[in-house]
Amino acid sequence: MVERIGLVLFFVAAFISSSAQGGTVYKCKGPDGGVVFSDTQCGTDATAVATFGQKKVPDPFWCSQGSAPQSLVDQCLDAWRPGLRDPRAGYADGGLLVTHGRTGKRSIFVDGHARNGFGGFNGILMECDLSGDDAIDQVGTAEWVKLYGAFSRLDIDRTPHDVRVCEK
């Protein structure tokens, strides 16, 4: 029974991945009376169990507002320090003030460096949210630190930020 459930889940996952560009997954009874999943209607009793559209979410982008003042770069680095393996060894090489192209939210991107487990340094693009008075938003920034930590543990590379020069 457990093997059959595993096999069914495998086929559902296969259909989901093959249908990612658009389509429907149907469920119906097979010739032996068991459950069958298909990307075509597999009988008169076929029931659509999942539909996958082709809707593309627009990529986020940020508009450059120029170099960030060193005081904000230092504050952003300090907000990230608790999430670093060796907080005292972290350092920054400057930052960029940006505005989200769709929401208008202001942030700072900092070119940071942190010690890795082998004693060397890795580059980190640190992102800090800014509050209305251009101070570091600690709550929003803490969420970025958590997200970066999760990506690191899962060995997932973050997508580079699309920073543009936007018209005002």
C-alpha positions as CSV (number, residue, x, y, z in Angstrom):
1,M,0.0,0.0,0.0
2,V,2.8,2.4,1.0
3,E,4.7,1.6,-2.3
4,R,1.5,2.3,-4.3
5,I,1.0,5.7,-2.6
6,G,4.7,6.5,-3.3
7,L,4.3,5.5,-6.9
8,V,1.2,7.6,-7.3
9,L,3.0,10.6,-5.8
10,F,5.9,10.1,-8.2
11,F,3.6,10.2,-11.2
12,V,1.7,13.2,-9.9
13,A,5.1,15.0,-9.4
14,A,6.1,14.0,-12.9
15,F,2.9,15.3,-14.4
16,I,3.2,18.5,-12.4
17,S,6.7,19.2,-13.7
18,S,5.8,18.3,-17.2
19,S,2.7,20.5,-17.1
20,A,4.5,23.5,-15.6
21,Q,4.1,25.4,-18.9
22,G,0.4,25.0,-18.9
23,G,-2.1,22.2,-18.8
24,T,-4.4,20.1,-16.6
25,V,-3.8,16.9,-14.6
26,Y,-6.7,14.4,-14.6
27,K,-7.6,11.6,-12.2
28,C,-9.6,8.6,-13.2
29,K,-9.9,4.8,-12.7
30,G,-7.5,2.7,-14.6
31,P,-8.2,-0.7,-16.3
32,D,-7.4,-2.5,-13.1
33,G,-9.7,-0.3,-11.0
34,G,-6.8,1.7,-9.5
35,V,-6.4,5.5,-9.6
36,V,-4.6,6.9,-12.7
37,F,-3.3,10.4,-13.2
38,S,-2.9,11.7,-16.8
39,D,-2.3,14.9,-18.7
40,T,-5.2,14.0,-21.0
41,Q,-8.8,13.0,-20.1
42,C,-8.3,9.3,-19.4
43,G,-11.9,8.2,-19.4
44,T,-15.5,9.3,-18.9
45,D,-15.0,9.5,-15.1
46,A,-11.9,11.8,-15.5
47,T,-11.7,14.6,-12.9
48,A,-9.4,17.6,-13.2
49,V,-7.3,17.7,-10.0
50,A,-4.9,20.5,-10.9
51,T,-4.6,23.2,-13.6
52,F,-1.3,25.0,-14.4
53,G,-1.4,28.3,-16.2
54,Q,1.2,30.1,-18.2
55,K,0.9,33.3,-16.2
56,K,4.4,34.9,-15.9
57,V,5.0,37.0,-12.8
58,P,7.0,40.1,-13.8
59,D,10.6,40.1,-12.5
60,P,11.3,42.6,-9.7
61,F,13.7,45.4,-10.3
62,W,15.2,48.2,-8.3
63,C,16.1,51.8,-9.4
64,S,19.5,53.1,-8.3
65,Q,19.5,56.2,-6.2
66,G,23.3,56.4,-6.0
67,S,25.9,55.4,-3.4
68,A,24.8,54.9,0.1
69,P,26.3,57.1,2.9
70,Q,28.9,55.1,5.0
71,S,26.8,55.5,8.1
72,L,23.9,53.6,6.5
73,V,26.4,50.9,5.2
74,D,27.7,50.5,8.7
75,Q,24.2,50.3,10.2
76,C,23.2,47.7,7.6
77,L,26.3,45.6,8.3
78,D,25.5,45.8,12.1
79,A,22.0,44.6,11.4
80,W,23.4,41.5,9.6
81,R,26.1,40.7,12.1
82,P,24.0,38.5,14.4
83,G,23.4,36.2,11.4
84,L,27.0,35.8,10.4
85,R,29.2,32.8,11.4
86,D,31.8,35.2,12.8
87,P,30.1,38.5,13.5
88,R,33.2,40.5,14.4
89,A,35.0,39.5,11.1
90,G,32.3,40.8,8.8
91,Y,33.0,43.9,6.8
92,A,31.5,46.0,4.0
93,D,32.8,47.5,0.8
94,G,30.1,50.2,0.3
95,G,26.5,50.2,-0.7
96,L,23.9,51.4,-3.1
97,L,20.6,53.2,-2.3
98,V,17.7,51.7,-4.3
99,T,14.0,52.1,-4.7
100,H,11.9,49.1,-5.7
101,G,10.6,49.7,-9.2
102,R,7.0,48.7,-8.6
103,T,6.4,49.4,-4.9
104,G,8.6,52.4,-4.3
105,K,10.0,50.8,-1.1
106,R,13.5,52.1,-0.3
107,S,16.4,49.8,0.5
108,I,20.2,49.6,0.7
109,F,22.3,46.9,-1.0
110,V,25.6,46.4,0.8
111,D,28.6,44.5,-0.6
112,G,29.4,42.6,2.5
113,H,32.0,39.9,3.3
114,A,31.7,37.2,6.0
115,R,34.1,34.5,7.2
116,N,33.1,31.0,6.1
117,G,33.7,27.7,7.9
118,F,37.2,27.3,6.3
119,G,38.5,30.7,7.5
120,G,38.2,32.4,4.2
121,F,35.7,35.1,3.3
122,N,32.6,34.9,1.1
123,G,30.9,37.9,-0.6
124,I,27.3,38.6,0.5
125,L,24.8,41.0,-1.0
126,M,23.3,42.3,2.2
127,E,19.9,44.0,1.8
128,C,18.4,46.3,4.4
129,D,15.0,47.9,4.3
130,L,14.9,51.6,5.0
131,S,12.2,53.3,7.1
132,G,10.5,56.6,6.2
133,D,13.2,58.6,7.8
134,D,16.0,56.7,5.9
135,A,17.1,54.7,9.0
136,I,17.5,50.9,8.8
137,D,14.2,49.1,9.4
138,Q,15.3,46.4,11.8
139,V,12.2,44.2,11.4
140,G,12.4,44.2,7.6
141,T,16.1,43.6,7.6
142,A,15.8,40.8,10.1
143,E,13.5,39.0,7.5
144,W,16.2,39.4,4.8
145,V,18.8,37.9,7.2
146,K,16.5,34.9,7.9
147,L,15.8,34.4,4.2
148,Y,19.5,34.5,3.4
149,G,20.2,32.0,6.1
150,A,17.6,29.6,4.8
151,F,18.9,29.9,1.3
152,S,22.4,29.2,2.5
153,R,21.4,26.1,4.5
154,L,19.5,24.8,1.4
155,D,22.5,25.6,-0.9
156,I,20.3,27.9,-3.1
157,D,21.9,30.8,-4.8
158,R,19.9,34.0,-4.6
159,T,19.0,35.6,-7.9
160,P,21.1,38.7,-8.5
161,H,19.2,42.0,-8.2
162,D,18.2,43.7,-11.3
163,V,19.3,47.3,-10.6
164,R,18.5,49.9,-13.3
165,V,18.9,53.6,-13.8
166,C,15.2,54.7,-13.8
167,E,13.7,58.0,-14.9
168,K,12.4,60.2,-12.2
